[in-house]
Amino acid sequence: MYQVALSLSDGASKSCLSTIDGVDIEGELVFTTAYPGYSQSITDPSYHGQILVFAFPCIGIYGLDQVDFQSSRPWVKAVVVQRLQDTEGTLEKWLAEWGVPIITGLDCRSLVLKLREIDTPMARISKTGEPPVVDTLGAGLVSEVSSSAVRNYGAGTLSVALIDYGTKMDIVRRLVDRGCSVTLLPHSAAPRLVLDGDFDGVLLSNGPGNPSLLSEEIGVVRELLGKIPILGICLGCQILALACGAETVRLPYGHRGGNHPVLDLHTGRAMVTSQNHGYAIDESSLKDTGLDISFRHLSDGTVEGIFDPALRISGVQFHPEAGAGPLDGLWIFDDFVDTLRRI
């Protein structure tokens, strides 16, 4: 595993100075090609434990977009941009309140090209240039971002259990907009809590980290298979595949951004999607699982969706809620809700 030290020299500058003085910041160094929706990216729990590099050279032009926050706080360890154009200082001030530094003045596009060559490294933001202490992120990321209590949203006629591995609030909003009553459950929710809850369906949320380390969460989903309709999004899709006996693999540098092309194998039509993940389903492991492939990434051919009509389960690797990103995948929620209405 490669390691990187981001030094605060050679023209790089830092915001939120007090968060770095005396404290080095470590995390996975990842990049996103997205520009619109930087507020959504920074508040996406799937970025927990990561230092986020924006490939777009200028970030902060429209300040802080709190209406579309994906959670109540930033989850990134740090933000790296070429130029911060935060004229009112709202984005910088808010990040400072949470102790999240912004590193500016780096050639982020060159950095992104390097990251595409060396895999996803661990990195340290430091005054000394010392390499990171840890080699990889641990297994506790999901427990740190998941809600610890049951929460309810909406008052629709359909009842959906949303298992929270680090859910984005736009997932909740899309379900509520479609007439669903959403019950947000902690990542550790037992199968009986779901099956005895009189739910019409289950949605497995997005979240951070390596899915293969989530043995308890995988075991819970395995107990639900065939007993209730399930839709998995991003990490939730991977957990669903693992529960069916498939395996996951680490991608060289992940899929993060709002411009990822995906082919719908049912219709032959392509979509532009929002994505944020560093792992993918191993296609060679799908044999004998009963899972078929529904979507494929048009750039690298990786699996972007799975389904099994007999078990009433499906999953997508991209983010259909479009928070932020293109709206091409919103119909995934329509399809899921229509399935629940037909039961």
C-alpha positions in Angstrom: 0.0 0.0 0.0 1.4 3.4 -1.0 1.6 6.2 1.6 1.6 9.9 1.0 2.6 12.9 3.1 1.0 16.2 2.2 3.4 18.9 3.3 2.3 22.4 4.0 5.2 23.8 2.0 6.1 24.4 -1.7 3.3 26.9 -2.2 0.5 25.0 -0.4 -1.4 26.9 2.3 -3.8 25.9 4.9 -7.1 27.1 6.3 -8.4 26.3 9.8 -4.8 26.6 11.1 -5.6 25.6 14.7 -6.8 22.2 13.6 -3.4 21.3 12.3 -1.1 23.0 14.9 0.3 20.1 16.8 -2.1 17.5 15.3 -1.4 15.5 12.2 -4.4 14.4 10.2 -4.4 10.9 8.6 -6.9 9.3 6.2 -7.3 7.6 2.8 -6.4 10.1 0.1 -9.3 10.0 -2.5 -10.5 12.3 -5.3 -13.8 13.3 -6.7 -14.4 14.6 -10.2 -17.6 16.4 -9.0 -17.9 20.1 -8.8 -21.6 21.0 -8.2 -22.5 19.6 -4.8 -19.3 20.0 -2.9 -21.4 20.6 0.2 -23.1 17.3 -0.3 -19.8 15.5 -0.8 -18.3 16.9 2.3 -21.3 15.8 4.4 -21.6 12.4 2.8 -20.8 9.8 5.6 -19.3 7.5 2.9 -16.3 9.8 3.0 -15.6 9.2 6.7 -11.9 8.6 7.3 -10.9 10.1 4.0 -9.0 13.2 2.8 -11.0 14.4 -0.1 -9.2 16.0 -3.2 -11.4 18.0 -5.6 -10.3 17.6 -9.2 -12.2 20.7 -10.2 -9.8 23.6 -9.6 -12.1 26.1 -7.9 -14.3 25.2 -4.9 -16.6 27.3 -2.8 -18.1 29.7 -5.3 -21.7 29.4 -4.0 -20.8 29.2 -0.3 -22.4 26.6 1.9 -25.5 24.8 0.6 -27.0 23.7 3.9 -30.4 22.8 2.4 -28.9 19.8 0.6 -26.6 18.5 3.4 -26.5 14.7 3.4 -25.9 14.8 7.2 -25.6 17.4 9.9 -21.8 17.6 9.8 -18.8 17.1 7.6 -17.4 13.6 7.6 -14.2 14.1 5.6 -10.9 14.3 7.5 -9.7 17.2 5.4 -10.4 18.9 2.1 -7.8 19.5 -0.6 -8.4 22.1 -3.4 -6.4 24.0 -5.9 -8.2 27.3 -5.1 -10.8 28.1 -2.5 -13.3 30.8 -3.8 -15.4 31.1 -0.6 -16.1 34.9 -0.9 -18.3 35.0 2.2 -16.2 32.5 4.2 -19.2 30.4 5.1 -17.7 27.1 4.0 -14.4 27.7 5.6 -15.9 28.9 8.9 -18.2 25.9 9.1 -15.4 23.4 8.5 -13.3 25.2 11.1 -16.1 24.7 13.6 -15.8 20.9 13.1 -12.0 20.9 13.0 -11.7 20.0 9.3 -8.8 21.8 7.5 -8.8 23.0 3.9 -5.5 22.6 2.1 -5.2 25.0 -0.8 -2.6 25.9 -3.5 -1.9 22.4 -4.7 -2.1 21.3 -8.3 -5.0 18.9 -7.6 -5.3 17.7 -11.2 -1.6 16.5 -11.1 -2.3 14.9 -7.8 -5.4 13.1 -9.2 -3.3 11.8 -12.1 -0.8 10.5 -9.6 -3.5 8.8 -7.5 -4.8 7.0 -10.6 -1.3 5.5 -10.9 -0.6 4.4 -7.3 -3.9 3.0 -6.0 -5.7 4.7 -3.0 -3.0 5.6 -0.5 -3.1 6.5 3.2 -2.0 10.0 3.7 -1.0 12.4 6.4 -1.4 16.2 6.5 1.6 17.3 8.5 4.1 20.1 9.0 6.9 17.6 9.1 6.2 15.5 6.0 6.3 12.3 8.0 4.5 9.4 6.4 1.2 8.0 7.8 1.3 5.7 10.8 -1.6 3.4 9.8 -1.7 1.4 6.5 -5.5 1.2 6.1 -8.8 2.3 7.6 -10.2 0.1 10.3 -13.5 -1.8 10.6 -15.4 0.6 12.8 -16.3 3.3 10.3 -19.9 2.2 9.9 -20.6 2.1 13.6 -19.2 5.7 13.9 -21.5 7.2 11.2 -24.7 5.1 11.8 -27.5 6.5 13.9 -27.6 4.9 17.4 -31.4 5.4 17.7 -34.4 4.6 15.7 -35.7 7.6 13.8 -38.9 8.2 11.8 -39.5 10.3 8.7 -42.7 10.9 6.6 -46.2 9.6 7.1 -46.8 7.7 3.9 -48.8 4.6 3.3 -45.8 2.4 2.6 -43.4 1.5 5.4 -39.7 1.2 4.6 -37.0 0.1 7.0 -33.8 2.0 6.1 -30.8 0.3 7.7 -28.3 3.0 8.3 -24.7 2.2 7.4 -24.1 5.9 6.9 -27.1 7.0 4.9 -27.4 10.1 2.9 -30.4 12.2 3.7 -31.4 12.5 0.1 -32.3 8.8 0.2 -34.8 9.5 3.0 -36.1 12.5 1.0 -36.6 10.5 -2.2 -38.6 7.8 -0.3 -40.7 10.3 1.6 -41.5 12.1 -1.7 -42.8 8.8 -3.0 -45.3 8.3 -0.2 -43.2 6.2 2.1 -43.0 6.3 5.9 -39.3 5.7 6.6 -37.9 4.2 9.8 -34.1 4.7 10.1 -32.6 1.7 12.0 -29.1 1.5 13.4 -26.5 -0.6 11.5 -26.7 -3.2 14.3 -30.5 -3.7 14.1 -31.4 -7.4 14.6 -33.3 -9.3 11.9 -36.3 -9.7 14.2 -36.5 -5.9 14.6 -37.0 -5.7 10.9 -39.2 -8.7 10.4 -41.5 -7.9 13.3 -41.8 -4.2 12.3 -44.6 -4.6 9.8 -42.4 -3.1 7.1 -43.2 -3.3 3.4 -39.6 -3.3 2.4 -36.0 -2.7 3.4 -33.4 -0.4 2.0 -29.7 -0.9 2.8 -27.9 2.4 2.8 -24.6 3.6 1.5 -21.7 4.0 3.9 -17.9 4.0 4.3 -15.2 1.4 4.4 -14.5 -2.2 3.3 -17.8 -4.2 3.1 -16.1 -7.5 3.6 -15.3 -6.5 7.2 -18.9 -6.1 8.1 -19.6 -9.7 9.1 -22.4 -8.9 11.6 -24.2 -6.6 9.1 -23.9 -9.2 6.4 -25.3 -11.9 8.7 -28.4 -9.7 9.4 -29.1 -9.2 5.7 -28.6 -13.0 5.1 -31.4 -13.6 7.6 -33.7 -11.2 5.7 -33.2 -12.8 2.2 -36.5 -14.1 0.7 -38.6 -12.8 3.6 -39.0 -9.1 2.5 -38.1 -7.0 -0.6 -34.7 -5.4 -0.3 -33.0 -2.6 -2.2 -29.3 -1.9 -1.6 -27.5 1.3 -2.5 -23.7 1.5 -2.8 -22.3 -0.1 0.4 -25.7 -1.6 0.9 -25.5 -3.2 -2.6 -22.2 -4.8 -1.7 -23.5 -6.1 1.7 -26.4 -7.6 -0.2 -24.1 -9.4 -2.6 -21.9 -10.6 0.3 -25.0 -11.9 2.1 -25.8 -14.0 -1.1 -22.4 -15.5 -1.1 -20.5 -13.2 -3.5 -17.3 -11.4 -2.8 -16.0 -7.8 -3.2 -12.7 -6.4 -4.5 -10.9 -3.2 -3.9 -10.8 -0.8 -6.9 -7.5 0.8 -7.9 -8.7 4.3 -7.1 -12.5 4.0 -6.7 -15.4 5.7 -8.4 -16.1 9.1 -7.0 -17.9 11.9 -8.8 -21.0 12.9 -10.7 -20.2 11.8 -14.2 -19.9 8.0 -14.2 -21.5 6.2 -17.2 -23.5 3.1 -16.4 -25.3 0.8 -18.9 -28.7 -0.6 -18.0 -28.4 -4.2 -19.3 -32.2 -4.6 -19.3 -32.9 -1.7 -21.7 -29.5 -1.1 -23.4 -29.7 2.5 -22.4 -26.9 4.4 -20.7 -27.1 6.7 -17.6 -24.8 9.3 -16.1 -24.6 8.6 -12.4 -23.2 9.9 -9.1 -20.9 7.5 -7.4 -18.7 7.3 -4.2 -17.1 3.9 -3.5 -13.7 2.2 -3.3 -14.9 -1.4 -3.6 -16.9 -3.4 -6.1 -18.6 -6.7 -6.5 -16.3 -9.4 -7.9 -18.1 -10.6 -11.0 -16.4 -14.0 -11.0 -17.9 -14.7 -7.5 -21.5 -14.3 -8.7 -21.7 -17.9 -10.0 -24.1 -20.0 -8.0 -25.4 -17.0 -5.9 -28.6 -16.7 -7.9 -27.7 -13.0 -8.6 -27.8 -11.6 -12.1 -26.1 -8.4 -13.3 -28.4 -5.5 -14.0 -25.9 -2.6 -14.6 -22.3 -2.3 -15.7 -19.9 0.6 -15.6 -19.1 1.7 -19.1 -15.5 2.8 -18.3 -14.0 -0.2 -16.5 -16.7 -2.8 -16.9 -17.3 -3.4 -13.2 -20.6 -4.6 -11.8 -22.9 -1.7 -11.0 -26.1 -3.5 -10.2 -27.5 -7.0 -9.2 -30.9 -8.6 -8.8 -32.7 -11.8 -8.0 -36.4 -11.6 -8.7 -37.1 -14.8 -6.8 -35.8 -13.3 -3.6 -37.2 -9.8 -4.5 -33.8 -8.2 -4.0 -31.8 -5.7 -6.0 -28.9 -3.4 -5.6 -27.2 -0.6 -7.4 -23.6 0.5 -6.9 -24.3 4.1 -8.0 -26.3 6.8 -6.1 -29.8 7.1 -7.6 -30.8 9.7 -5.1 -28.6 12.2 -7.0 -27.3 14.0 -3.9 -25.4 15.6 -5.6 -25.4 14.5 -9.2 -27.5 13.7 -12.3 -31.1 12.6 -12.0 -30.9 9.7 -14.4 -31.2 7.1 -11.7 -34.2 8.5 -9.8 -36.4 5.8 -11.4 -34.7 3.2 -9.2 -36.8 4.6 -6.3 -40.0 4.5 -8.4 -39.3 0.9 -9.3 -38.7 -0.1 -5.7 -41.9 1.7 -4.5 -43.9 0.1 -7.3 -42.6 -3.3 -6.2 -43.8 -2.7 -2.6 -47.2 -1.6 -3.8 -47.7 -4.8 -5.8 -47.1 -7.0 -2.8 
